[in-house]
Amino acid sequence: QVRVVESGGGLVQPGGSLRLSCAASGKTYAISAMNWYRQAPGKERELVASIASGGSTNYADSVLGRFTISRDAEKNTAYLQMNSLKPEDTAVYYCNVRVVLIEAYNYWGQGTQVTVSS
């Protein structure tokens, strides 16, 4: 079992920055990846960025060059630094933690709202 808690959302003007945090607790020794997803009203949830336990990262094309995912392994926390924010980045952002024991399990946080508006 892994508990996932996100923080750091809020209201920001276009062009601004925010940093989201995702703290995992529990069986964190089995974490294979930490991922950020987002879901805008009326749209499907989409993968924004991911970081594997070895440190490799992947980004959606829409955020490449603007968002940076990182991880503090000692704190079992992942971060999403979001720069040059656009109104289309407005969404609820969810942290997903993938754990691999005998099987793979996915754990989700409650989500944090990010609103980009002037």
C-alpha positions as CSV (number, residue, x, y, z in Angstrom):
1,Q,0.0,0.0,0.0
2,V,1.2,3.5,-0.9
3,R,-0.3,6.8,0.1
4,V,0.0,9.6,-2.3
5,V,-0.5,13.3,-1.5
6,E,-0.1,16.2,-3.9
7,S,0.3,19.9,-3.1
8,G,1.3,23.1,-4.7
9,G,-1.6,23.9,-7.0
10,G,-3.3,27.3,-7.3
11,L,-4.1,30.3,-9.5
12,V,-1.4,31.8,-11.6
13,Q,-1.3,34.3,-14.5
14,P,-0.3,33.2,-18.0
15,G,3.5,33.1,-18.3
16,G,3.8,32.3,-14.6
17,S,5.3,29.4,-12.7
18,L,4.1,26.8,-10.2
19,R,5.8,23.8,-8.6
20,L,3.7,20.8,-7.6
21,S,4.9,18.2,-5.1
22,C,3.9,14.5,-4.8
23,A,4.8,12.8,-1.5
24,A,4.6,9.0,-1.3
25,S,4.6,7.0,1.9
26,G,4.2,3.3,2.6
27,K,5.9,0.6,0.5
28,T,8.1,3.2,-1.3
29,Y,10.9,0.8,-1.7
30,A,9.0,-0.8,-4.6
31,I,8.3,2.4,-6.5
32,S,9.2,2.0,-10.2
33,A,7.9,5.3,-11.5
34,M,6.2,8.5,-10.4
35,N,4.0,10.2,-12.9
36,W,2.0,13.4,-13.3
37,Y,-1.3,13.3,-15.1
38,R,-3.8,16.1,-15.7
39,Q,-7.5,16.3,-16.5
40,A,-9.2,19.3,-17.9
41,P,-13.0,19.7,-17.8
42,G,-14.6,17.6,-20.5
43,K,-11.3,16.0,-21.5
44,E,-9.7,12.7,-20.8
45,R,-6.9,12.3,-18.3
46,E,-3.5,12.6,-20.0
47,L,0.0,11.8,-19.0
48,V,2.1,15.0,-18.5
49,A,5.4,13.8,-17.3
50,S,7.0,10.7,-15.8
51,I,10.2,9.8,-14.0
52,A,11.4,6.3,-13.5
53,S,13.3,5.0,-10.5
54,G,16.5,5.1,-12.5
55,G,15.9,8.8,-13.3
56,S,14.9,8.7,-16.9
57,T,12.1,11.1,-17.8
58,N,9.4,11.5,-20.4
59,Y,7.1,14.5,-21.2
60,A,4.0,15.1,-23.3
61,D,4.8,17.2,-26.4
62,S,2.5,20.0,-25.1
63,V,4.7,20.6,-22.0
64,L,8.2,19.8,-23.4
65,G,10.6,22.6,-22.6
66,R,8.2,24.2,-20.1
67,F,7.8,21.6,-17.4
68,T,10.4,19.6,-15.5
69,I,9.8,16.5,-13.4
70,S,12.3,15.6,-10.7
71,R,12.5,13.3,-7.7
72,D,14.0,13.3,-4.3
73,A,14.5,9.6,-3.6
74,E,15.3,10.1,0.1
75,K,12.0,12.0,0.6
76,N,10.0,9.8,-1.8
77,T,8.8,13.0,-3.3
78,A,8.4,14.0,-7.0
79,Y,8.1,17.5,-8.2
80,L,6.7,19.1,-11.3
81,Q,8.2,22.5,-12.0
82,M,5.8,24.3,-14.4
83,N,7.1,27.4,-16.2
84,S,5.6,29.6,-19.0
85,L,2.1,28.4,-18.0
86,K,-0.7,28.8,-20.5
87,P,-4.5,28.9,-20.0
88,E,-4.6,25.5,-21.7
89,D,-2.6,24.1,-18.8
90,T,-5.6,24.6,-16.5
91,A,-6.6,21.2,-15.1
92,V,-6.6,19.0,-12.0
93,Y,-3.2,17.5,-11.7
94,Y,-2.9,14.0,-10.3
95,C,0.2,12.2,-9.1
96,N,0.4,8.5,-10.0
97,V,2.9,6.2,-8.2
98,R,3.6,2.9,-9.9
99,V,4.7,0.1,-7.6
100,V,6.1,-3.2,-8.7
101,L,6.1,-6.1,-6.3
102,I,5.0,-9.5,-7.8
103,E,2.6,-7.5,-9.8
104,A,2.3,-3.8,-10.7
105,Y,0.0,-1.5,-8.8
106,N,-1.0,2.1,-9.4
107,Y,-1.7,4.5,-6.6
108,W,-3.3,7.9,-7.1
109,G,-3.4,11.1,-5.1
110,Q,-6.5,13.2,-4.7
111,G,-5.5,15.8,-7.3
112,T,-4.6,19.5,-7.1
113,Q,-6.2,22.2,-9.1
114,V,-4.0,24.4,-11.4
115,T,-5.7,27.4,-12.9
116,V,-3.9,29.7,-15.4
117,S,-5.9,32.8,-15.9
118,S,-5.5,36.6,-16.0
